[in-house]
Amino acid sequence: CAGSPISFSDLTNPMGGDLSTWFWDFGDGTTIMVNDPASASVEHTYSAPGNFIVILRVTTTQGCEDDTQQTLTIAPNPLAFFTYTNLCEDTAVSFTGVPGQNGGSAIIGYVWNFGDPASGMSNTSTLQNPYHVYINPGLYQVSLIEINAEGCTDSITQPVIIRAQPQV
């Protein structure tokens, strides 16, 4: 997923020699030269989705070289967004998760936190369009995490003001 660190492992067989350098080209303009076997496996984060050709070139202490390449597909993250209605205390507030696919796969999961820890287990939901009842008026920070079929995520937190009911 874009923005997530990817681990790259060197599995080179030095064929009886010793490796001296590892040159990683991640296909996005970023390269790394490593001269320490303990650091031969690396981590890289792609900031944007797309297909990237990753190249590993190794050199032995005798000056022999070989390389390999693989195509890596980085998936786009969803764009989390939600709306809400009914903002009075002791009334079910309706939340609507808006599935922002952002060119990626379908949204398959929603994780809500209504910012109301006093409500116990009712403070969270995994429904796309849940309801939550706030017992007290006030400002609550509501967050939503959307998860797409590739496992990529995005989150958003919005302030929600719950108003007191009028006293008749």
N, C-alpha and C positions, 0 to 999 in steps of 0.2 A: 504494500500500500504506500502511496505517496506520503512522505513525511515520517515513515517508520524505518528504523535501522534494519539493514539486511546484513547478515553474517556471511562472509565468503571464506571457505576453508580451502587451504592448499592441500591437495592429496597427491602431490608429485612423488613419483618413485625416482630417486636420483641414480638408480642403476649402478650402485656400488661407489659412486662419487659423493661429493659433498656440494650442496647448493650454497651459493653465496649471495644471490640477489633475487628478489621477487619484484616484478613490475606489474602493477594492477592498473588497467585502464577501464574505467566504469562506463564509458560510452556517453557520458554526459559532460565531458570536458574536464573531469576530475581524474587525476592519476596519483598513484602512491608508489614510491620506491622503498623497498624494505631490505635491510642488510642483516637482519637478525632472525635466525630460524624461529625463535620464540614469538616473533611478531608477524610471521608469514601469513597467518590467517587474519583477515581484517574485517572491518565493519564500515558500511557506507549507507548514507541516507539519500534517497532521490527526492527532490523537492516537487517534482511534477510527474504525472503519469505518462506512460508511453512504453515503447519497446527500445531496449538498450542492448548493444553488443558489448559484453564484458570480456576483456582479454587478460589472460595471465601469461606473462613471459618470465621464465626462470633461467638463471645462468648458474653453471657449476663453477667451482674454484678453478677448473681447467679451462674455462672460457667457452664451454659448449652451451648452446641455447636451444630452448624449445618453447613453443607457446600453444595455447588452446583458447578457444572462445566459445561462449554460449550466449544465446539471446535470452534476455530477462524481460518479462513483462511486468511493469509496475501499474497497478490498478488505481483508478481515481477514488478519492474518498467521497462519501456522500456529503450533502450540504444540509445539516440539521436545521430545522425551523419548526416552530409551532405557533398556534393561535389559541386563544381562550375566550370564554364568555361566562356570564353570570358571576359577578365579582362581589357578592354580598356574603357576610358571615352566615353560617348555618344553612347555606344553600350549596347544592352540588355545582362546583365550577367545572365546566366542560373544557377539556384540553384536546386539541387536534394536532397530531403529529403530521407534518407535511413532508412526504417522502421526496427528498431532493437527491435524485440518482446521480446527477452531475456527470452523465456519460458512462457511469459504471453499471454494475448489476443491480438487481432489484433490492429494495430495503426489506430485510427479513427480521429485524429486531429493533425494539424500542426499549430504552431503560429510562424511566422517569424518576426524578426526586423532586417532590413538591415543596421542599424547604420547610417542612412542618414536622420536626422530629417528635413533638408532643403527640402526634397522631399515631405513633407506634408503627406497626406493620403497614398501616394505610398510607404511610409517607412515600411509598414507592409503588411503581406499576411497570408491567412489561407489555401493556396493551398499546395499540397505536393511538387510540382515542379514549383515554380514561377520564374518569370523574374524580374529584377530590372535594371533600367538605372541610372547610376551614372553620373551626369553632370560634376563633378570635379574629377581630379585624387587625390589619397591620400590613407590613411590607414583607413579602416572602420571595426568596430567590429560587425560582423553579428551573431545573435543568433537565435536558433531554439528550440522550446519546442515541444516534441512529447507527445501525450496523447493516452493511450490505452483504450480499451472498458471498463475496470474496473475503469477508472478515474485516473490511476496512470500516473505520468509524469516524464520526464527527460529532461534536457536542456543541450545545448552546445553553446559555443561562440567561434568563430574563427576569427582571423584577416584576412581581405581580402584587398589586395593591388590593387588598380585601377590605371592603367598606362595612361599617357597622350598620345593622338593620335599624330602621327608625323605631322609636318607642311610641306606640299608639295608646 
